[in-house]
Amino acid sequence: MTATDLTEETGHRVVGPERMAWTGWRWRYVRYAAFTAYTLGLLVFVELVGVPTDRLGIYAGILVFLTIATLGRGWAAWWQMMVDWLPFQAVLIAYDYSRGYASPYSDAQVHAKYYPITDVDNKLGLPLHVQFPISFDQWFGRLFGGNGMMPTTWVQENFHPGTSIPLIGVFVSLVYCSHFLVMPTVAVVLWIRNRPRFLIWMRMVIALAVAGVATYFLYPMAPPWLADSGGVFPGPAVGRYTSEGFDLIHLHMVGGMVSQGQYLVNPVAAMPSLHTAYATLAAGFFWFGKTWWQKALLACYPFAMGFSLLYGGEHYVVDEIAGAAYALAIIAAWRLLRRRRIRRGGAVVPDPAW
């Protein structure tokens, strides 16, 4: 069953006419032309405004893209697309707003970029945690022969030793921003190619978002850059370098948008690292049934994300480990539920990789 065929659950295909009634043009070429215009418009938008990082902007673009995909296939196909996507979008937008609600800082403090780290409680009365991740990362550094040096410090001293932007900064900025694009891109491709797997993917995405927000409420934690601004981070000053790579390739507007977005979200939503979690989820989702070299390539993505977050001063090792663990737990839970359905004779996605 594929969404390009727009197959309904009953097994009947929703197929529209081959040509436009009033012009005789083939719908296929109309879609190609519309996709070309959409791509050009998106490139201009990214150049002038930046990579969209807000949920509303991303999913508005997705709905336009998928609407183009259903051109010529009738209202039934368009309505199926809306029914598939809108519930998930509603939940993820609610996630964005609830993540902000979990912040212990007022709107005035956020806009002033004033984030104290002592005597700070969130709306549940739970304190901001600062020392635990530092202690864990110091232990982690000693474990690997670093004499207690913070992994963040080691990465920044070795890969960003001066004030000039190194070439690796471009790689870091691209990997960091991929967080905002990979999840919806995977969803779009799966919806077009394999709708049942799309539904599985989106349920996992939502489960991970809910688990992340719940932890943000229960365990607010200061990231390295915030601990450094509060004077408690051990070692040299922590740079926040995740967006500066765009300046090196003259995409200043993109870098500015990313930096601004970082300050408008919950600054203490560090445990777990959802950047690492979603990178791990993406790799793990496609892991099964692949060859060894395909698995090696998939594994590169979460490790690249983890390195980029340390390089940029955004996360500690401990919350990256926690993010990966959350994603792996969700994948393991799905695999377990699937095996139980198979044993009980229930229907499952007809995909040998799952």
Buried (B, 14 or more C-beta within 10 A) or exposed (E): BBBEBBBEEEEEEBBBEEBBEEEEEBBEEBBEEBBEEBEEEBEEBBEEEBBBBBBEBBBEBBBBBBBBBBBBBBEBBBEBBBEBBEEBBEBBBBBBEBBBEBBBBEEEBBEEEEBEBEEBEBEEEBEBBBEBBBEBBBEBBEEEEBEEBBBBBBBBEEBBEEEEBBEBBBBBBBBBBBBBBBBBBBBBBBBBEBBBBBBBBBBBBBBBBBBBBEBBBEBBBBBBBBBBBBEBBBBEEBBBBBBBBBBBBEBEBBBBBBBEBBEBBBBBBBBBBBBBBBBBBBBBBBBEEEEEEEBEEBBEBBBBBBBBBBBBBBBBBBBBBBBBBBBBBBBEEBEEEBEEEEEEEEEEBEEEEB
